[in-house]
Amino acid sequence: MTRREWRILSLFGIVGITQGWAGSAVTHALPFVQTEFALSDARVFDVMAIVRAVALVAIVLSWWSDHHGRRRPLLIALLILTAGNLATGLTASLASFVALQSVARIGTIAVGALAIVVLAEEVAPAIRGYAIALYSLLGSMGTGVGLLLRPLADAGPTAWRLLFLLSSAPILVIPFLTRSLGESRAFTPPLRRQRLTAVLGPAHAGRFWRMAALSFALSAFSSPVANLALIRLENGLAWSTGAASLMLVLSSTPGVILGLLIGGRLADTVGRRPTQAIAIGVGVIGGVAFYSVEGWLLGVAMFLATLGGSAFAPAYASHRSELFPTEIRSTAAAWLVNAAIAGGLIGFAAGRFAVDAWGLSVTIGVLGVALALAATALVGLPETKGLTIHERAAGTDPPTGAIPV
């Protein structure tokens, strides 16, 4: 990486840590929320489904960024995320909790989509996957901070609100980011405004629907696997808060680190498609196993699940950024994120209605098989490793992009 690319990554590292920490607070607090509001497992599914459904609105910020630039929508999304968590930490009712976390989720989704687009536009093709992997790694560090703070929620019946209050702290760095963050070098105002549905049209449909099917199936599987892990450990297997959090940190941290670094490197050297295929296989094995085994094997299963999921992320993010032109890149990314949200909703719906009939382990297994089948969509997609998104993205021009000097 060039010096400028390291500076860009450092700035977006703040964004990544914020997204990871604040965006995962709802998952970390979920067992405590379930207890305080006396929610059944079915009602937990309902709450998470509502939060995810509202997040579909985040596509508006991405569409805005394709017409007026990436910078302002990204900063607004960060404010929405952190302010939403701050307000959640002060709420007293289930209804306000759901409403505020739905708003915060809009910020989380928009931050993730826009940050990846800007990084893809700002770094050289040869290191694009690796740069996105490092960004994701910093996001995972933010998630880890939240996990380590979970024992604070044991201080009292309402202490889980501290998790949201503390995760809103990055709101204090938004003024710094406002001063430091410039516009992406790849962005130029389009000659004509593209329709919100332009990516769904004939010119891009072949690529889009394959990527959407993969995004949908991945989220349908990974959303319940990730979001119900703490509930399985604490409310299902009677693990303590500290033990459950420690096990997830110890098993998922090496999986995330190795998965992101290996996945990012493989995406840049071997290719986007084979990396995604291998990662899906590893992730499905680990995710299904986590809901089928007990004891120390839970740690092995979680390691494999996070290894596969983390290796998939930079390859998929690079691929989706390279498959679509600059004038619709953010909107395409948002549509694909919405496909993931829809997949997550279906995954939770499967849990809502199928768990009682089939059991949790069988339900997760069926979702895993569906993801493996969806991975065949990769066959019809072009390999984009080494593709130049923008001629100025190689770092040889004056630094007038994401970091103004």
C-alpha positions in Angstrom: 0.0 0.0 0.0 1.1 3.6 -0.6 1.4 6.1 2.2 -1.8 7.7 1.0 -3.7 4.4 1.0 -2.6 3.8 4.6 -3.9 7.2 5.5 -7.3 6.5 3.9 -7.5 3.2 5.7 -6.6 4.8 9.0 -9.4 7.3 8.6 -11.9 4.6 7.6 -10.6 2.5 10.5 -12.5 4.9 12.8 -15.6 4.4 10.7 -15.2 0.6 10.9 -14.7 0.5 14.6 -17.7 2.7 15.1 -19.9 0.5 12.8 -18.7 -2.7 14.5 -19.1 -1.5 18.1 -22.4 0.5 17.7 -23.9 -1.8 15.1 -23.5 -5.0 17.2 -24.8 -3.5 20.5 -28.3 -4.8 19.8 -27.0 -8.4 19.4 -25.0 -8.1 22.6 -27.9 -6.8 24.6 -30.5 -9.2 23.2 -30.5 -11.8 26.0 -31.0 -9.0 28.6 -33.7 -7.3 26.5 -35.5 -10.7 26.3 -35.4 -11.1 30.0 -36.5 -7.5 31.0 -39.4 -7.5 28.6 -40.3 -11.2 29.2 -40.0 -12.0 25.5 -40.5 -15.6 24.2 -38.0 -16.8 21.6 -40.7 -16.2 18.9 -41.1 -12.6 20.0 -37.3 -12.1 19.8 -37.6 -13.2 16.2 -40.3 -10.6 15.7 -38.3 -7.8 17.2 -35.2 -8.5 15.1 -37.3 -8.9 12.0 -38.9 -5.4 12.5 -35.5 -3.8 13.1 -34.1 -5.4 9.9 -37.1 -4.6 7.8 -37.0 -0.8 8.6 -33.3 -0.9 7.5 -34.4 -1.3 3.9 -34.8 2.5 3.9 -31.0 2.9 4.0 -31.0 2.5 0.2 -32.0 6.2 0.0 -28.7 7.3 1.4 -26.8 5.2 -1.2 -28.9 6.5 -4.0 -28.2 10.0 -2.8 -24.4 9.2 -2.8 -24.5 8.2 -6.5 -25.9 11.6 -7.4 -24.3 14.0 -5.0 -21.2 12.3 -3.6 -20.3 9.7 -1.0 -19.1 12.0 1.8 -22.2 13.6 3.2 -24.5 10.5 3.2 -21.7 8.6 5.0 -21.4 11.2 7.8 -25.2 11.4 8.2 -25.3 7.6 8.5 -22.7 7.6 11.2 -24.7 10.2 13.1 -27.9 8.2 12.7 -26.2 5.1 14.1 -24.6 6.7 17.1 -27.5 9.0 18.0 -29.9 6.0 17.7 -27.8 4.0 20.2 -27.6 7.0 22.6 -31.3 7.3 22.6 -31.8 3.6 23.0 -29.7 3.7 26.2 -32.3 6.1 27.6 -35.4 4.3 26.6 -37.8 2.5 28.9 -40.3 0.6 26.7 -40.1 -2.2 24.2 -41.8 -0.1 21.6 -39.3 2.7 21.8 -36.5 0.2 21.9 -37.6 -1.4 18.6 -38.2 2.0 17.0 -34.9 3.5 18.0 -32.9 0.4 17.0 -34.7 0.3 13.7 -33.4 3.9 13.1 -29.9 2.9 14.3 -30.0 -0.1 11.9 -30.5 2.3 9.0 -27.3 4.0 9.9 -25.4 0.7 10.3 -26.4 -0.6 6.9 -25.7 2.7 5.1 -22.3 3.1 6.8 -21.3 -0.4 5.8 -22.4 0.0 2.2 -20.9 3.5 1.6 -17.6 2.8 3.4 -16.9 -0.2 1.2 -17.7 1.7 -1.9 -15.3 4.5 -1.1 -12.5 2.2 -0.1 -13.0 0.2 -3.4 -12.8 3.5 -5.3 -9.8 4.8 -3.5 -7.2 2.0 -3.4 -5.4 0.1 -6.2 -7.0 -3.0 -7.7 -4.2 -5.3 -6.6 -4.9 -4.6 -2.9 -8.6 -3.9 -3.0 -9.6 -7.1 -1.3 -6.9 -6.8 1.3 -7.8 -3.2 2.1 -11.5 -4.1 2.6 -10.4 -7.0 4.8 -8.4 -4.6 7.0 -11.4 -2.3 7.2 -13.6 -5.3 8.2 -11.0 -6.4 10.7 -11.2 -3.0 12.5 -15.0 -3.4 12.4 -14.6 -6.7 14.1 -12.4 -5.1 16.7 -15.3 -2.8 17.5 -17.6 -5.8 17.8 -15.0 -7.3 20.2 -15.0 -4.2 22.4 -18.8 -4.6 22.7 -18.4 -8.2 23.7 -15.8 -7.5 26.3 -18.1 -4.8 27.8 -21.1 -7.2 28.1 -20.5 -8.2 31.7 -21.4 -4.6 32.7 -24.9 -5.6 31.9 -25.0 -8.0 34.8 -24.8 -5.0 37.2 -28.6 -4.8 37.4 -31.9 -5.5 35.5 -31.6 -2.3 33.5 -27.8 -2.2 33.2 -27.9 -3.5 29.6 -28.6 0.1 28.6 -25.0 0.9 29.3 -24.0 -1.2 26.3 -25.9 1.3 24.1 -24.7 4.4 25.9 -21.1 3.4 25.7 -21.3 2.3 22.1 -22.6 5.8 21.2 -19.3 7.4 22.3 -17.9 7.6 18.7 -20.5 10.3 18.1 -17.7 12.6 19.5 -15.4 11.9 16.6 -17.9 12.8 13.9 -16.7 16.5 13.9 -13.2 15.2 13.2 -14.4 13.0 10.4 -16.3 16.0 9.0 -13.1 18.0 8.8 -11.0 15.1 7.5 -13.2 13.2 5.1 -13.2 14.4 1.5 -15.0 13.2 -1.6 -14.1 9.9 -3.4 -11.9 10.6 -6.4 -13.9 8.2 -8.5 -17.1 10.2 -8.0 -18.2 12.8 -10.6 -21.7 14.2 -10.8 -23.6 12.1 -13.4 -24.8 13.7 -16.6 -28.3 12.5 -15.9 -29.9 11.1 -12.8 -30.1 7.4 -12.7 -33.3 5.8 -11.6 -33.3 4.0 -8.2 -34.2 0.8 -10.1 -31.5 1.3 -12.8 -29.5 -1.7 -11.6 -32.5 -3.9 -11.9 -32.8 -3.2 -15.6 -31.6 -5.4 -18.5 -28.1 -3.9 -18.7 -27.2 -5.1 -15.2 -29.8 -7.7 -14.3 -27.7 -10.7 -15.1 -25.0 -9.8 -12.7 -27.3 -8.2 -10.1 -29.7 -11.1 -9.6 -26.9 -13.6 -9.2 -25.2 -11.5 -6.6 -28.6 -10.8 -4.9 -29.4 -14.5 -4.7 -26.0 -15.1 -3.0 -26.5 -12.1 -0.6 -30.0 -13.3 0.2 -29.1 -16.9 1.0 -26.0 -15.9 3.0 -28.0 -13.6 5.2 -30.8 -16.0 5.7 -28.3 -18.4 7.1 -25.8 -16.1 8.9 -28.3 -13.8 10.6 -29.9 -16.4 12.9 -26.6 -18.2 13.3 -24.9 -15.0 14.6 -27.8 -13.3 16.4 -29.0 -16.4 18.3 -25.5 -17.6 19.5 -25.7 -15.8 22.8 -29.3 -16.9 23.4 -28.3 -20.5 22.7 -25.4 -20.4 25.1 -27.0 -18.4 28.0 -30.7 -19.2 27.8 -30.4 -22.6 26.1 -27.3 -24.1 27.6 -27.3 -22.1 30.9 -23.9 -20.5 30.4 -23.2 -17.4 32.4 -22.9 -14.0 30.7 -19.1 -13.9 31.2 -18.5 -17.4 30.1 -20.6 -17.1 27.0 -18.9 -13.8 26.0 -15.5 -15.1 26.7 -16.0 -18.3 24.6 -17.3 -16.2 21.7 -14.3 -13.8 21.9 -11.8 -16.6 22.2 -13.3 -18.7 19.3 -14.4 -16.0 17.0 -11.5 -13.6 17.3 -8.9 -15.8 15.6 -11.5 -16.9 13.0 -12.3 -13.3 12.1 -8.6 -12.2 11.9 -7.5 -15.2 9.9 -10.6 -15.2 7.8 -10.4 -11.5 6.8 -6.6 -11.5 6.1 -6.6 -14.8 4.3 -9.8 -14.1 2.4 -8.7 -10.6 1.4 -5.3 -11.9 0.2 -6.9 -14.9 -1.7 -9.4 -12.6 -3.3 -6.6 -10.4 -4.7 -4.4 -13.3 -5.8 -6.6 -16.4 -6.6 -9.8 -14.5 -7.4 -13.1 -13.2 -6.1 -15.2 -16.2 -7.1 -13.1 -19.1 -5.8 -12.6 -17.3 -2.5 -16.3 -16.8 -2.0 -17.0 -20.5 -2.8 -14.5 -21.9 -0.4 -15.5 -19.5 2.3 -19.2 -20.5 2.0 -18.3 -24.1 2.5 -16.3 -23.5 5.6 -18.9 -21.2 7.1 -21.8 -23.5 6.5 -20.0 -26.4 8.2 -19.2 -24.2 11.3 -22.6 -22.6 11.5 -24.6 -25.8 11.3 -22.2 -27.5 13.8 -22.6 -24.7 16.4 -26.3 -25.5 16.8 -25.7 -29.3 16.9 -22.9 -29.8 19.3 -22.1 -29.0 22.9 -19.0 -28.5 25.1 -15.6 -27.5 23.7 -16.8 -28.4 20.2 -18.9 -25.2 20.3 -15.7 -23.2 20.2 -14.4 -25.1 17.2 -17.7 -24.7 15.4 -17.8 -20.9 16.0 -14.2 -20.6 14.8 -15.1 -22.3 11.5 -18.2 -20.2 11.2 -16.4 -16.9 11.7 -13.5 -18.1 9.6 -15.7 -18.7 6.6 -17.9 -15.7 7.0 -14.9 -13.4 7.4 -13.1 -14.8 4.4 -16.2 -14.3 2.3 -16.7 -10.6 3.2 -13.7 -8.9 1.4 -14.1 -11.1 -1.7 -17.8 -10.4 -2.0 -17.4 -6.7 -1.2 -14.7 -6.3 -3.8 -16.7 -8.3 -6.4 -19.9 -6.3 -6.0 -17.9 -3.0 -6.3 -16.2 -4.1 -9.5 -19.3 -5.5 -11.2 -21.2 -2.2 -11.5 -20.2 1.3 -12.9 -19.5 4.3 -10.7 -22.8 6.1 -11.5 -24.8 3.3 -9.9 -22.2 1.6 -7.7 -23.5 2.8 -4.3 -27.1 2.1 -5.3 -26.2 -1.4 -6.5 -24.5 -2.1 -3.2 -27.5 -0.9 -1.3 -29.8 -3.1 -3.3 -27.6 -6.1 -2.6 -27.6 -5.1 1.1 -31.4 -5.0 0.9 -31.3 -8.5 -0.6 -29.3 -9.5 2.5 -31.8 -7.8 4.8 -34.6 -9.7 3.1 -32.6 -12.9 3.5 -32.2 -12.1 7.2 -35.9 -11.6 7.5 -36.6 -14.9 5.9 -34.0 -16.5 8.1 -35.7 -15.1 11.2 -39.1 -16.1 9.8 -37.9 -19.6 9.4 -36.8 -19.5 13.0 -40.2 -18.0 14.0 -42.3 -20.7 12.4 -40.0 -23.7 11.9 -38.0 -24.0 15.1 -41.0 -25.3 17.1 -41.7 -27.9 14.5 -38.2 -28.9 13.4 -35.9 -27.7 16.2 -33.2 -25.1 16.0 -30.4 -27.3 14.7 -32.5 -28.7 11.8 -33.7 -25.2 10.8 -30.2 -23.9 10.7 -29.1 -27.0 8.7 -31.8 -26.4 6.1 -30.7 -22.8 5.7 -27.2 -23.9 5.3 -28.1 -26.3 2.5 -30.0 -23.4 0.8 -26.8 -21.2 1.0 -24.7 -24.0 -0.5 -27.1 -24.2 -3.5 -27.2 -20.4 -3.9 -23.4 -20.5 -4.2 -23.8 -22.0 -7.7 -24.7 -18.4 -8.8 -21.0 -17.6 -8.8 -20.6 -19.8 -12.0 -22.4 -17.2 -14.1 -20.4 -14.2 -12.9 -17.2 -12.8 -14.4 -14.0 -12.8 -12.4 -13.0 -9.2 -11.7 -9.7 -9.6 -9.9 -7.4 -6.7 -10.9 -10.1 -4.6 -12.5 -9.4 -0.8 -12.4 -12.5 1.0 -11.2 -11.1 4.5 -11.8 -7.9 5.5 -13.5 -6.9 7.8 -10.6 -7.4 5.0 -8.0 -3.8 3.8 -8.3 -2.5 6.6 -6.0 -0.3 8.4 -8.5 -2.4 11.6 -8.8 -2.5 14.5 -6.3 -4.3 13.4 -3.0 -7.6 15.1 -3.6 -9.9 12.2 -2.6 -11.1 10.8 0.6 -8.4 12.5 2.7 -7.9 16.1 1.7 -4.4 17.5 2.3 
